[in-house]
Amino acid sequence: MSPFLLIAVNAILLLFIQFGTAWILSCISSKNFRRSSFLYKKRKWERDGRFYERLAIKWWKDRLPEAGGWFKKGYSKKSLRSGNEENLDLFILETRRGELAHWLQILPSFLFFLWNSPYGGWIIVIYSFAFNLPFIAIQRYNRIRLIRASETKKRIHRKFS
């Protein structure tokens, strides 16, 4: 296969994986993302979001595209629509969907070794991690902050009910 054709095949497949995974997950019922599974648990090394702040996430997170609203059943996470408990809970749920989408977009990159040289395969794997990890970090950082805000609102609500 010519180098140009190989690059074209790789690029088209990467786009298909990115958009296909996002679209499929946008079609899955929100009920499936209500539970906080092992993948979504806050980790000790995240230090309540301070790990991400050391990476200057507040500066760059809003500069990356947010594709959640690109699909008919999608949910844009560009900004919080309202600070009420229902919206906070929905946004938290959507960060789980978004994080899973980006993890799933990394996995197929290892298949590129089937038709690329080992060097080319590793380029695709490194690209997949480099492209998706910032989005995963954003989802995790936002979720940590939103859970904290949601728990505070629920405590206040219980206190005054």
N, C-alpha and C positions, 0 to 999 in steps of 0.2 A: 504494500500500500504506500502511496506517495506521502511524503511528510505533510503536504498541504491537506490532502484528504484525511489523514489521520488526525490532524489538528481540528478540522471541521467536524469529524465524527465525534471526537472528544467534547468539543464545545457544545454541539447539539445535544449530546447525551447528558452532559452536566446541566444544561438548561432544562431539559425534560425531567431530570431527577429533582431539581430544585422546585420547579413549578408543579410537577405532578404530585410530589409528596405534600406540598402545601395545599393543593387543591383537594387531594384525598382526605387529609386531616380536617379540612374545612367542612367536609360533608359528614363527618362523624358527629354524633350527638354530643352536646355539651355535658350530658350526664356522665359520660365516660371519663371526664376530666375533673370530676368533683372531689374524688379521693386523692389525698396526697400520698402517692406511692414512693417507693425508695428513690426513684429518679429525681423527684421534686423536693425531697427533704433538704432542709437547710443544713449545711455542713459546718463543722467547727472551724475549718480553715477559712470560711467566708467571713468569720468574725462579725456577724450581723450586718453584712454589706460593706464593712470597712475595707475588706480586701479589694473590692471593685473600685472603691473610691481612690485607693492608692494607684489604681490603673487609670485614673482621671476619667472614669466613666461618665461623670456628670458633664464633662466637656464634649465628649464625642458621641454619646448615645443618641442624641437627637439629630445627628448629622447623617446617620445611616438610614437607608430606606426602610419603611415599614410596610410589608406587603399583605398584612392580615385583611385589609379591606379591599383587596384587589379581586376577590372572588365573591360570587353572589351570596354565599352563606358565610362569608368571612367576617372578621371582627377587627377593626382597626385599633391598634394599641398605641397610636401616635400620642394621644392624650386621654386623660381620664374624663369621661363625660360629666360625671357628677361624683361628689364625695359621699353619697349615701351608701349604706351597708350593702344594698343589692348590687350597685355598680362596682363597689370594691370587690365583692365576691366574684362577680362576673369577670372582672379584669384579672383577678388572681387565676381563675380557671383558664382564661385565654393565654396567660403566660405559660401555663403547663402545656397547652396545645402547641404554642409557638416553640417552646423548648424541645418538645418531642419531635416536632417537624425538623428542626435543625440537627438533632442527633441522628434522625433517620436519613437525612440528606448526606451525612458523612459515610454511613455504612457501605453504600454501593460503590464508593470510590475504590475499594479494594478489587472490584471486578475489572477495573481498567487494566490490571496486570495481564488479563487474558489476551489483549490485542496490542498492548504497548510493550516496549522494552521495560526492563526493571527500572531504569532511570525515568522513563516516561510515566510509568505507574506511580513511582514515588512522588513525582511532580504533582500528579492528580490528587494523591492522598494528602500531601502537604497543602495544596490549594484548598481542598475540602475542609480541612481543619482550620486553616487561616481564614477562610470565608465564613464558616459557621460559628466558630467559637466566640467571636464578638457578639453575635446575636444571642447565643446561649447565655452569655454573661449578662446581657441586658435583661433577658427574661428572668434570670435568677435574682439579679439586683432589684428589679422592680417588684418581684414577688415578695422578697424579704421586707421591703418598705411597705408594700400594700397590706401584707399580713399584720405587720405592726400597727398600721393605721386602723385596720379592721378590728383588731382585738381591742384597741383603745376605744373605738366607737362603741363596741359591744359592751365593754365594761361601764362606760358612761351611761349607756342606755339602760343597763340593768340597775345601776345605782339610782337613777331617777325614775324608774318605772314602779 
